[in-house]
Amino acid sequence: MTRTAAAIPSCRFPAHSDPRVWLLSSGASPIGIALSRQLLAHGDFVVLGVTLSESMGNLARRSADFAAFWTGEVLVKEEWKTRARVVALDARCEPDLCTDLIDTQEIDFLPTAIVGTVEELSSTARSSALIRDQFETNYFGHVNIIKAALPSMREKHSGHIILLSGITGHLGTPGLGVYCASQWATEGFCDSLSYEVAPFNIKVTIVQPNLEISILTNQITVAPQLPQYAEENNQAPLFREIIGGLLDRVDAIATTNGSSNGHCDLSRFSSDGIVSEYPQLSEGTKLQLLAETVNALAAIGGHDNPPARHIVGHEAVASVKEKLKTVSEELEDFVDVSCAVHRHPQVREHQQDSNDEVQELS
């Protein structure tokens, strides 16, 4: 996390006979802008989806960043503006409303994060509604656009669906239960989808970056805190405390590139109301924070044999390895229990009788 910009590896693109065509479902996000810049420089075509609120400038800083990129970079470069298009796109819409936008082969999705323990998210009607909001964006948003894209991809017998998830698709995180649940639902959906569309030469890849990418570059919405889950009453490392460590780490990145980040008032996350905000990161910090993920997305997209999952960053890889190691150890610890019925003499006798009957029938 503390590497300088000079140490970030350059993007290695796979060989392509034709430029790739991308639809980024969250084109106004920091990673959408950074990825678009990389792809346009490479010669690809990019369709950037933005919500109506983003296109109308209601999200202040995020809208301003996208406007600066679009007018200050894309429109002033003749070779870029002919290969870039902006469309109003809300992933929560029904598939038939999105179909006319989907003529591309590469798709990327970006989430929003709802923070709160299970009890905190069920303490009021409004906080309970956040659970549905989380799934509308982070799960059904994926499903809607994929459903709209599949007919065109199937007809062309070509396509690559890329979803930006996170290591929260592998690891449960206290205080991010609903967010993790939406990621796990997406993972199961994509695992099944990949088998269904493989005969049509459509590939599916899940890219999983660190929490810093998934959380700090997107909107954070925090439910009101219950006193039972305050730091002095609950020793679990809840996400309200974890986010402070994440911000300290990105501040270290800002120090290495000579910039400074805006302040994220963590005290607001302990308020009595629902709080939503985008962490204010400097442009240099965002670029360095996103570099590895942008490199991975740009290199994997359209690859002839892409991975089903790609984990970005050595810390994310280490975390997932540790989780898999724990699962493996638990399997071994309880393997006798798992196989106890199978090893029971009466069960073995019944299975042998069944096998004998099968052999007689054959």
Buried (B, 14 or more C-beta within 10 A) or exposed (E): BEEEEEEBEEBEBBEBEEBBBBBBBBBBBBBBBBBBBBBBEEBBBBBBBBBEEBBEEEBEEBBEBBBEBBEEBBEEBEEBBEBBBBBEBBBBBEBEEBBEBBEBBBBBBBBBBBBBBEEBBBBBEEBEEBBEBBBBBBBBBBBBBBBBBBEBBBEEEBBBBBBBBBBBBBBEBBBBBBBBBBBBBBBEBBEEBBEEBEEBEBBBBBBBBBBBBBBBBBBBBBBBBBEEBEEEEBEEEBBBBBBEEBBEBBBEBBEBBEBEBEEBEEEEBBEEEBBEBBBEBBBBBBBBBBBBBBBBBBBBBBBEEBEEBBBBBEBBBEBBEEBEEEEEEEEEEEEEEEEEEEEEEEEEEEEEEEEEEEEEEE
